[in-house]
Amino acid sequence: MYDLLGQRPVEPMIALSGRDPQGAVRELAPLYSGVGWYCRPVDEQFWFKYVAIGDDLVSLRRLQMHGFLSGTASTGEDIVVHWLEHGRGRVTVGGDRIPSQAAATPTVLPVGRQFRIEYEDWDQRLIHVRHDFLLDVAAEDDVAVDGALIFDTSVAPSSHDVGRWHQSLRRAVEAFRSDGPQSVSWLAARRDVARALLQLYPLREATPAPVGSSADGRVAAAVRYVHAHAKEPLTVVDLARVAGLSVRGLQEAFRREVQTTPLAYVREVRLEMVRSELQAAAPRDEAVATIARRWGFSHLGRFASTYRARYGEYPHETLRLPHT
């Protein structure tokens, strides 16, 4: 498998490909918490490829598809910088369009929010950096942040900063290819990628927002809390406290920024976690119930119906699918 720069072979952390639109949705949607994804050919030659190298803190990815894809996505705990090498694409959030054109400047996908994607016949680069890892690197460099990671995208990056960004990626690929994911050179290279990102789009300090107002950072804080505490009992009161909003304010902010309710978002995250564990588990009779209860689904019949409505198959069918 060749790396995302088309150079010498490396061992990928993810390698997916196929010629079936439904297979593309099945393989790709879980990587980006996909909801309502739709995929179709643009001619008789449909195909897709997705490859990622790196680790769970920093990964460099490439998605190619000769076809059309649309739906709702989110980046979870990752900060994702992306751009298109060719093809057509559009990312929208809250009614605002984020440019995503061939040869465009690398752009940060919305953090802590759902967004809609529409792509056709494209070649895309996606650089994933874990939220907490970026915070650690920022702290090492004495960058003052409050944990919200609000990027200043009001000014386009300079050509120097874009050049440094691409240089950091080339060095990271070379370190991974030459020395492997446990090497000192890779550990240093992934920190350099994080620093290049912080120079590409510097962080800005969050300004306090009045209760009940639109507060992206506060919703993002609640979203991160959900991901970190999804196994624990969570109420809308808990999330409102984390966000520093009233219950009504949180509910309105979630509908506006995430297009769902707080507790529906909790359920979606838990379903994704259950699916991930089922896909990795060895089939056994008690596994579905055990995993479902671990993630807060006590009513197994209702859980199975919800799961099937979300993924098009029952939990035990996921469990028994052959693992690759």
Secondary structure, 3 states (H helix, E strand, C coil): CECCCCCCECCCCEEEEECCHHHHHHHHHHHHCCEEEEEECCCCCCEEEEEEEECCCEEEEEEEEEEEEEEEECCCCEEEEEEEEEEEEEEEECCEEECCEECCCCEECCCCCCEEEEEEEEEEEEEEEEHHHHHHHHHHCCCCCCCCCCECCCCCCCHHHHHHHHHHHHHHHHHHHHHCCCCHHHHHHHHHHHHHHHHHCCECCCCCCCCCCCCHHHHHHHHHHHHHCCCCCCCHHHHHHHHCCCHHHHHHHHHHHCCCCHHHHHHHHHHHHHHHHHHHCCCCCCHHHHHHHHCCCCCHHHHHHHHHHHHCCCHHHHHHCCCC
